[in-house]
Amino acid sequence: ADHANHLRVFSEKLRIESTETAIHKLAVELQTLTGADVCIGMIPSGNDPTSAQLVWGTANPEELANLRECLRTVNPVAFAMEEVHGYQALALPLRGQKLCLGAALLRIPTGHPMTSAVNVTAQALCDQTGLHIERTIVEENARQANEEAKSQKLRNTLLAAISHDYRTPLANILGAASSLIGQSDRLSREQARSLAKTIVDEVERLSTMTDNTLQLARLDADGVQLTKDWESMEELIGSAAARTRSRYPDVRLALRIEPHLPLLRCDAQLIRQLLDNLIDNAVKYGGSQQTVEIVARNLESNLLLSVGDRGPGIPAPLRE
């Protein structure tokens, strides 16, 4: 009954714990159950017992060697230390279904031997912890695999979209350049100017798309660091408005910027790119003969930045 109760209570304690907390709880439980001093070693790589390192308590070289032997054989190891240290020691493996990732070493004072029932319960507690750690690792691996699959799917979708978007300006450039070469003697000055402008516009479009793609690749990389500084939102919006007027002279801009906005700690290059992309999107889908509204206002601890157009919007059936 005591054995079953120990396992039940300990199982409740382990239910949602991390590996580090589970090891801590096991050490406390073993100390309470046996009265022994406890140290615990784990295999960092998960498959090489000789690489086992202590994660709880301390151990001398001989104890550490016996703990590693326990991990190698995946069986309890008992050894006597009375002559030098005045205690016996018992190493118990933390066994999962497929892996043994750690072992607990119990220093048992001479004259206080563990009963067979306590020994069985102590091993069961170690195995319960081993199963919990193994399950945690499996769940983490499954989560990472799922995230990688989602990331790969997103990457493939993105590449397909980018490839599609690149074909249009390239086709326009090729068509305009071919006309200039093959029909130069039959083109009027105005027609030649129009074709040349098409090439320039499409090259600028390609340049923007390339910048966005490179920026996306940079932001998707591990360990990316943003270059943040205190920036004026008025200046960032003003420079975006100037670029818009240069690119889209027919578009009317309505700037609604709340006075005395606080400085914003941000990566200015990314904010400029964000504004350019939103404005380009508004012009593309809202039409050049319309008003694009840029709003910036203070919402206490946040700043609202909005780019709006008066285009048709997303069709109702597709919004969700």
C-alpha positions as a Markdown table, in Angstrom:
| # | Residue | x | y | z |
|---|---|---|---|---|
| 1 | Ala | 0.0 | 0.0 | 0.0 |
| 2 | Asp | 2.9 | 2.4 | 0.8 |
| 3 | His | 4.5 | 1.5 | -2.5 |
| 4 | Ala | 1.4 | 2.2 | -4.5 |
| 5 | Asn | 0.7 | 5.5 | -2.6 |
| 6 | His | 4.3 | 6.7 | -3.2 |
| 7 | Leu | 4.0 | 6.1 | -6.9 |
| 8 | Arg | 0.5 | 7.7 | -7.1 |
| 9 | Val | 1.5 | 10.9 | -5.2 |
| 10 | Phe | 4.8 | 11.2 | -7.1 |
| 11 | Ser | 3.0 | 10.7 | -10.5 |
| 12 | Glu | 0.8 | 13.7 | -9.6 |
| 13 | Lys | 3.8 | 15.8 | -8.7 |
| 14 | Leu | 5.5 | 15.0 | -12.1 |
| 15 | Arg | 2.5 | 15.5 | -14.3 |
| 16 | Ile | 3.4 | 18.9 | -15.8 |
| 17 | Glu | 7.0 | 19.3 | -14.6 |
| 18 | Ser | 10.1 | 20.1 | -16.8 |
| 19 | Thr | 13.1 | 17.7 | -16.7 |
| 20 | Glu | 15.0 | 19.9 | -14.3 |
| 21 | Thr | 12.1 | 20.1 | -11.9 |
| 22 | Ala | 11.4 | 16.4 | -12.2 |
| 23 | Ile | 15.0 | 15.6 | -11.1 |
| 24 | His | 14.7 | 18.0 | -8.2 |
| 25 | Lys | 11.5 | 16.3 | -7.0 |
| 26 | Leu | 13.0 | 12.8 | -7.5 |
| 27 | Ala | 16.0 | 13.8 | -5.3 |
| 28 | Val | 13.7 | 15.1 | -2.5 |
| 29 | Glu | 11.4 | 12.1 | -2.8 |
| 30 | Leu | 14.4 | 9.6 | -2.5 |
| 31 | Gln | 15.9 | 11.5 | 0.4 |
| 32 | Thr | 12.5 | 11.4 | 2.2 |
| 33 | Leu | 11.9 | 7.7 | 1.4 |
| 34 | Thr | 15.4 | 6.3 | 2.3 |
| 35 | Gly | 17.1 | 8.9 | 4.5 |
| 36 | Ala | 20.1 | 8.7 | 2.1 |
| 37 | Asp | 22.1 | 11.5 | 0.6 |
| 38 | Val | 21.3 | 11.6 | -3.1 |
| 39 | Cys | 23.1 | 12.8 | -6.2 |
| 40 | Ile | 21.8 | 12.4 | -9.8 |
| 41 | Gly | 23.6 | 12.2 | -13.1 |
| 42 | Met | 22.2 | 12.6 | -16.6 |
| 43 | Ile | 23.5 | 11.8 | -20.1 |
| 44 | Pro | 23.6 | 15.1 | -22.1 |
| 45 | Ser | 23.7 | 13.4 | -25.5 |
| 46 | Gly | 21.2 | 10.8 | -24.6 |
| 47 | Asn | 23.3 | 7.8 | -25.7 |
| 48 | Asp | 26.8 | 7.8 | -24.2 |
| 49 | Pro | 27.0 | 6.8 | -20.5 |
| 50 | Thr | 30.6 | 8.0 | -20.3 |
| 51 | Ser | 29.4 | 11.5 | -20.9 |
| 52 | Ala | 27.1 | 11.5 | -17.9 |
| 53 | Gln | 27.3 | 14.6 | -15.8 |
| 54 | Leu | 26.0 | 15.4 | -12.3 |
| 55 | Val | 22.8 | 17.6 | -12.3 |
| 56 | Trp | 22.0 | 17.2 | -8.6 |
| 57 | Gly | 24.3 | 16.9 | -5.7 |
| 58 | Thr | 28.0 | 16.0 | -5.6 |
| 59 | Ala | 30.0 | 12.8 | -6.2 |
| 60 | Asn | 33.7 | 11.7 | -5.9 |
| 61 | Pro | 35.4 | 10.1 | -8.9 |
| 62 | Glu | 34.7 | 6.6 | -7.7 |
| 63 | Glu | 31.0 | 7.3 | -7.2 |
| 64 | Leu | 30.7 | 9.0 | -10.6 |
| 65 | Ala | 32.4 | 5.9 | -12.2 |
| 66 | Asn | 29.8 | 3.6 | -10.5 |
| 67 | Leu | 27.0 | 5.9 | -11.6 |
| 68 | Arg | 28.2 | 5.7 | -15.2 |
| 69 | Glu | 28.5 | 1.9 | -14.9 |
| 70 | Cys | 24.8 | 1.8 | -13.8 |
| 71 | Leu | 23.9 | 3.8 | -16.9 |
| 72 | Arg | 25.9 | 1.5 | -19.1 |
| 73 | Thr | 24.3 | -1.7 | -17.8 |
| 74 | Val | 20.9 | -0.1 | -17.1 |
| 75 | Asn | 20.8 | -2.1 | -13.9 |
| 76 | Pro | 21.2 | -1.1 | -10.2 |
| 77 | Val | 24.8 | -1.1 | -8.9 |
| 78 | Ala | 25.6 | -1.5 | -5.2 |
| 79 | Phe | 29.0 | -0.8 | -3.8 |
| 80 | Ala | 30.5 | -0.4 | -0.4 |
| 81 | Met | 32.3 | 2.7 | 0.8 |
| 82 | Glu | 32.5 | 1.9 | 4.5 |
| 83 | Glu | 36.2 | 1.7 | 4.9 |
| 84 | Val | 36.9 | 5.2 | 3.6 |
| 85 | His | 33.7 | 7.1 | 3.8 |
| 86 | Gly | 31.5 | 5.1 | 6.3 |
| 87 | Tyr | 28.5 | 4.4 | 4.1 |
| 88 | Gln | 27.2 | 2.1 | 1.4 |
| 89 | Ala | 26.0 | 3.3 | -2.0 |
| 90 | Leu | 23.4 | 2.2 | -4.4 |
| 91 | Ala | 23.1 | 3.5 | -8.0 |
| 92 | Leu | 19.6 | 3.2 | -9.5 |
| 93 | Pro | 18.9 | 3.8 | -13.3 |
| 94 | Leu | 16.2 | 6.2 | -14.5 |
| 95 | Arg | 14.8 | 3.9 | -17.1 |
| 96 | Gly | 12.3 | 4.9 | -19.8 |
| 97 | Gln | 10.6 | 2.6 | -22.3 |
| 98 | Lys | 13.5 | 2.9 | -24.8 |
| 99 | Leu | 16.2 | 5.1 | -23.1 |
| 100 | Cys | 18.0 | 5.3 | -19.9 |
| 101 | Leu | 19.0 | 8.9 | -19.6 |
| 102 | Gly | 20.2 | 9.2 | -16.0 |
| 103 | Ala | 20.9 | 7.5 | -12.7 |
| 104 | Ala | 20.5 | 8.3 | -9.0 |
| 105 | Leu | 23.2 | 7.5 | -6.5 |
| 106 | Leu | 22.0 | 7.0 | -2.9 |
| 107 | Arg | 24.6 | 7.1 | 0.0 |
| 108 | Ile | 23.2 | 4.9 | 2.7 |
| 109 | Pro | 24.6 | 5.4 | 6.2 |
| 110 | Thr | 26.2 | 2.2 | 7.7 |
| 111 | Gly | 23.8 | 0.5 | 10.1 |
| 112 | His | 20.7 | 1.8 | 8.3 |
| 113 | Pro | 20.3 | -0.6 | 5.4 |
| 114 | Met | 17.4 | -0.2 | 3.0 |
| 115 | Thr | 14.7 | -2.9 | 3.1 |
| 116 | Ser | 13.9 | -4.7 | -0.1 |
| 117 | Ala | 10.5 | -3.0 | -0.2 |
| 118 | Val | 12.1 | 0.5 | 0.1 |
| 119 | Asn | 14.6 | -0.6 | -2.6 |
| 120 | Val | 11.8 | -1.6 | -5.0 |
| 121 | Thr | 9.9 | 1.7 | -4.3 |
| 122 | Ala | 13.1 | 3.8 | -4.9 |
| 123 | Gln | 13.7 | 2.0 | -8.2 |
| 124 | Ala | 10.1 | 2.5 | -9.2 |
| 125 | Leu | 10.3 | 6.2 | -8.5 |
| 126 | Cys | 13.5 | 6.4 | -10.6 |
| 127 | Asp | 11.8 | 4.6 | -13.5 |
| 128 | Gln | 8.8 | 6.9 | -13.2 |
| 129 | Thr | 11.0 | 9.9 | -13.5 |
| 130 | Gly | 12.8 | 8.2 | -16.5 |
| 131 | Leu | 9.5 | 7.7 | -18.3 |
| 132 | His | 8.5 | 11.3 | -17.6 |
| 133 | Ile | 11.8 | 12.6 | -19.0 |
| 134 | Glu | 11.6 | 10.4 | -22.0 |
| 135 | Arg | 8.1 | 11.5 | -22.7 |
| 136 | Thr | 9.1 | 15.1 | -22.4 |
| 137 | Ile | 11.9 | 14.6 | -24.9 |
| 138 | Val | 9.6 | 12.8 | -27.3 |
| 139 | Glu | 7.0 | 15.6 | -27.0 |
| 140 | Glu | 9.6 | 18.2 | -27.6 |
| 141 | Asn | 11.0 | 16.4 | -30.6 |
| 142 | Ala | 7.4 | 16.0 | -32.0 |
| 143 | Arg | 6.8 | 19.7 | -31.4 |
| 144 | Gln | 10.0 | 20.7 | -33.2 |
| 145 | Ala | 9.3 | 18.3 | -36.1 |
| 146 | Asn | 5.8 | 19.9 | -36.4 |
| 147 | Glu | 7.2 | 23.4 | -36.4 |
| 148 | Glu | 9.8 | 22.5 | -39.0 |
| 149 | Ala | 7.1 | 20.9 | -41.2 |
| 150 | Lys | 5.0 | 24.1 | -40.9 |
| 151 | Ser | 8.1 | 26.2 | -41.6 |
| 152 | Gln | 8.9 | 24.2 | -44.6 |
| 153 | Lys | 5.4 | 24.4 | -45.9 |
| 154 | Leu | 5.4 | 28.2 | -45.4 |
| 155 | Arg | 8.8 | 28.4 | -47.1 |
| 156 | Asn | 7.6 | 26.4 | -50.1 |
| 157 | Thr | 4.4 | 28.6 | -50.4 |
| 158 | Leu | 6.5 | 31.7 | -50.1 |
| 159 | Leu | 9.0 | 30.6 | -52.8 |
| 160 | Ala | 6.1 | 29.7 | -55.1 |
| 161 | Ala | 4.6 | 33.2 | -54.5 |
| 162 | Ile | 7.9 | 35.0 | -55.0 |
| 163 | Ser | 8.6 | 33.0 | -58.2 |
| 164 | His | 5.2 | 34.0 | -59.5 |
| 165 | Asp | 5.7 | 37.7 | -58.6 |
| 166 | Tyr | 9.1 | 37.8 | -60.3 |
| 167 | Arg | 7.8 | 36.5 | -63.6 |
| 168 | Thr | 5.5 | 39.5 | -64.3 |
| 169 | Pro | 8.1 | 42.3 | -64.1 |
| 170 | Leu | 10.6 | 40.1 | -65.9 |
| 171 | Ala | 8.2 | 39.5 | -68.7 |
| 172 | Asn | 7.4 | 43.2 | -68.9 |
| 173 | Ile | 11.1 | 44.2 | -69.0 |
| 174 | Leu | 11.8 | 41.5 | -71.7 |
| 175 | Gly | 8.8 | 42.7 | -73.8 |
| 176 | Ala | 9.7 | 46.4 | -73.6 |
| 177 | Ala | 13.4 | 45.8 | -74.2 |
| 178 | Ser | 12.6 | 43.5 | -77.2 |
| 179 | Ser | 10.4 | 46.2 | -78.7 |
| 180 | Leu | 13.1 | 48.8 | -78.3 |
| 181 | Ile | 15.6 | 46.6 | -80.0 |
| 182 | Gly | 13.5 | 45.1 | -82.8 |
| 183 | Gln | 11.3 | 48.1 | -83.6 |
| 184 | Ser | 13.4 | 51.1 | -82.8 |
| 185 | Asp | 13.2 | 52.5 | -86.3 |
| 186 | Arg | 9.4 | 52.3 | -86.3 |
| 187 | Leu | 8.8 | 53.7 | -82.8 |
| 188 | Ser | 8.0 | 57.3 | -82.1 |
| 189 | Arg | 10.0 | 59.2 | -79.4 |
| 190 | Glu | 7.0 | 59.0 | -77.1 |
| 191 | Gln | 6.6 | 55.3 | -77.6 |
| 192 | Ala | 10.3 | 54.7 | -77.0 |
| 193 | Arg | 10.1 | 56.8 | -73.8 |
| 194 | Ser | 7.0 | 54.8 | -72.6 |
| 195 | Leu | 8.8 | 51.5 | -73.2 |
| 196 | Ala | 12.0 | 52.8 | -71.4 |
| 197 | Lys | 9.8 | 54.0 | -68.5 |
| 198 | Thr | 8.2 | 50.5 | -68.3 |
| 199 | Ile | 11.7 | 49.0 | -68.0 |
| 200 | Val | 12.7 | 51.5 | -65.2 |
| 201 | Asp | 9.5 | 51.0 | -63.3 |
| 202 | Glu | 9.7 | 47.2 | -63.5 |
| 203 | Val | 13.4 | 47.2 | -62.4 |
| 204 | Glu | 12.5 | 49.4 | -59.4 |
| 205 | Arg | 9.7 | 46.9 | -58.6 |
| 206 | Leu | 12.1 | 44.0 | -58.9 |
| 207 | Ser | 14.6 | 45.8 | -56.7 |
| 208 | Thr | 11.9 | 46.4 | -54.0 |
| 209 | Met | 10.8 | 42.7 | -54.2 |
| 210 | Thr | 14.5 | 41.6 | -53.9 |
| 211 | Asp | 15.0 | 43.8 | -50.9 |
| 212 | Asn | 11.9 | 42.4 | -49.2 |
| 213 | Thr | 13.0 | 38.8 | -49.9 |
| 214 | Leu | 16.5 | 39.4 | -48.6 |
| 215 | Gln | 15.1 | 41.1 | -45.5 |
| 216 | Leu | 12.7 | 38.2 | -45.0 |
| 217 | Ala | 15.6 | 35.7 | -45.2 |
| 218 | Arg | 17.6 | 37.8 | -42.7 |
| 219 | Leu | 14.8 | 38.0 | -40.2 |
| 220 | Asp | 14.1 | 34.3 | -40.6 |
| 221 | Ala | 17.7 | 33.4 | -39.7 |
| 222 | Asp | 18.7 | 32.2 | -36.2 |
| 223 | Gly | 20.1 | 34.7 | -33.8 |
| 224 | Val | 18.8 | 37.8 | -35.8 |
| 225 | Gln | 19.4 | 41.1 | -34.0 |
| 226 | Leu | 17.4 | 44.2 | -34.8 |
| 227 | Thr | 19.3 | 47.5 | -35.0 |
| 228 | Lys | 17.1 | 49.6 | -32.6 |
| 229 | Asp | 17.3 | 53.2 | -31.8 |
| 230 | Trp | 15.0 | 56.0 | -30.7 |
| 231 | Glu | 13.2 | 57.3 | -33.8 |
| 232 | Ser | 10.8 | 60.0 | -34.7 |
| 233 | Met | 7.6 | 58.6 | -36.1 |
| 234 | Glu | 6.9 | 61.9 | -37.9 |
| 235 | Glu | 10.2 | 61.7 | -39.7 |
| 236 | Leu | 9.7 | 58.0 | -40.7 |
| 237 | Ile | 6.2 | 58.7 | -42.0 |
| 238 | Gly | 7.4 | 61.9 | -43.8 |
| 239 | Ser | 10.1 | 60.0 | -45.6 |
| 240 | Ala | 7.6 | 57.3 | -46.6 |
| 241 | Ala | 5.2 | 60.0 | -47.9 |
| 242 | Ala | 8.0 | 61.6 | -50.0 |
| 243 | Arg | 8.9 | 58.3 | -51.6 |
| 244 | Thr | 5.2 | 57.6 | -52.3 |
| 245 | Arg | 4.7 | 61.0 | -54.0 |
| 246 | Ser | 7.8 | 60.3 | -56.1 |
| 247 | Arg | 6.6 | 56.8 | -57.2 |
| 248 | Tyr | 2.9 | 57.5 | -57.4 |
| 249 | Pro | 2.3 | 61.1 | -58.4 |
| 250 | Asp | -1.4 | 60.5 | -59.0 |
| 251 | Val | -2.1 | 59.1 | -55.5 |
| 252 | Arg | -3.4 | 61.5 | -52.9 |
| 253 | Leu | -2.0 | 61.0 | -49.4 |
| 254 | Ala | -3.8 | 62.0 | -46.2 |
| 255 | Leu | -1.5 | 62.1 | -43.2 |
| 256 | Arg | -3.2 | 62.1 | -39.8 |
| 257 | Ile | -0.4 | 62.3 | -37.3 |
| 258 | Glu | -1.2 | 63.1 | -33.7 |
| 259 | Pro | 1.1 | 65.9 | -32.4 |
| 260 | His | 3.8 | 65.3 | -29.8 |
| 261 | Leu | 4.1 | 61.6 | -30.4 |
| 262 | Pro | 6.8 | 60.0 | -28.2 |
| 263 | Leu | 9.9 | 58.6 | -29.7 |
| 264 | Leu | 9.7 | 55.0 | -30.9 |
| 265 | Arg | 12.5 | 52.5 | -30.1 |
| 266 | Cys | 12.6 | 50.5 | -33.3 |
| 267 | Asp | 14.6 | 49.3 | -36.4 |
| 268 | Ala | 14.1 | 52.3 | -38.7 |
| 269 | Gln | 14.9 | 50.4 | -41.8 |
| 270 | Leu | 12.2 | 47.8 | -41.1 |
| 271 | Ile | 9.6 | 50.4 | -40.2 |
| 272 | Arg | 10.4 | 52.3 | -43.5 |
| 273 | Gln | 10.1 | 49.0 | -45.3 |
| 274 | Leu | 6.8 | 48.2 | -43.5 |
| 275 | Leu | 5.3 | 51.6 | -44.6 |
| 276 | Asp | 6.5 | 51.2 | -48.2 |
| 277 | Asn | 5.0 | 47.7 | -48.4 |
| 278 | Leu | 1.7 | 48.8 | -46.9 |
| 279 | Ile | 1.4 | 51.8 | -49.2 |
| 280 | Asp | 2.4 | 49.8 | -52.3 |
| 281 | Asn | -0.3 | 47.3 | -51.3 |
| 282 | Ala | -2.9 | 50.0 | -50.9 |
| 283 | Val | -2.1 | 51.5 | -54.3 |
| 284 | Lys | -2.0 | 48.1 | -56.0 |
| 285 | Tyr | -5.4 | 47.0 | -54.7 |
| 286 | Gly | -7.1 | 50.3 | -54.0 |
| 287 | Gly | -6.2 | 51.9 | -57.3 |
| 288 | Ser | -4.0 | 54.9 | -58.0 |
| 289 | Gln | -6.9 | 57.4 | -58.4 |
| 290 | Gln | -7.7 | 57.3 | -54.7 |
| 291 | Thr | -6.6 | 58.6 | -51.3 |
| 292 | Val | -4.3 | 56.6 | -49.1 |
| 293 | Glu | -4.5 | 57.5 | -45.4 |
| 294 | Ile | -1.6 | 57.1 | -43.0 |
| 295 | Val | -2.6 | 57.4 | -39.3 |
| 296 | Ala | -0.3 | 57.6 | -36.3 |
| 297 | Arg | -1.6 | 58.2 | -32.8 |
| 298 | Asn | -0.7 | 57.4 | -29.2 |
| 299 | Leu | -2.6 | 54.7 | -27.3 |
| 300 | Glu | -1.0 | 55.1 | -23.9 |
| 301 | Ser | 1.7 | 52.4 | -23.8 |
| 302 | Asn | 1.3 | 51.6 | -27.5 |
| 303 | Leu | 1.5 | 53.5 | -30.8 |
| 304 | Leu | -1.0 | 52.9 | -33.5 |
| 305 | Leu | 0.3 | 53.0 | -37.1 |
| 306 | Ser | -2.3 | 52.5 | -39.8 |
| 307 | Val | -2.3 | 52.6 | -43.6 |
| 308 | Gly | -5.7 | 52.6 | -45.1 |
| 309 | Asp | -7.2 | 52.7 | -48.6 |
| 310 | Arg | -10.7 | 52.9 | -50.1 |
| 311 | Gly | -10.4 | 50.0 | -52.4 |
| 312 | Pro | -12.8 | 47.1 | -52.7 |
| 313 | Gly | -11.1 | 45.2 | -49.9 |
| 314 | Ile | -11.1 | 41.4 | -49.4 |
| 315 | Pro | -14.3 | 39.7 | -50.7 |
| 316 | Ala | -16.5 | 38.7 | -47.8 |
| 317 | Pro | -16.4 | 34.9 | -48.4 |
| 318 | Leu | -12.5 | 35.0 | -48.3 |
| 319 | Arg | -12.0 | 37.1 | -45.2 |
| 320 | Glu | -12.1 | 34.3 | -42.6 |
